[in-house]
């Protein structure tokens, strides 16, 4: 399954399951789809900023 499909399904599940989740931090790959879908569901989806270095720090 493509990551954007998985992100949307996860947001839908979180929105319909009793939980305290009201904010998520998707990476840039999910940003456009999840920010919009999260807003539709009342979940704040703020794009996470990844560190510039891709190695152990």
PyMOL commands that set and color helices and strands:
alter all, ss='L'
color gray80, all
select helices_A, chain A and resi 3-16+31-41
alter helices_A, ss='H'
color red, helices_A
select strands_A, chain A and resi 23-24+44-45
alter strands_A, ss='S'
color yellow, strands_A
deselect
rebuild
show_as cartoon
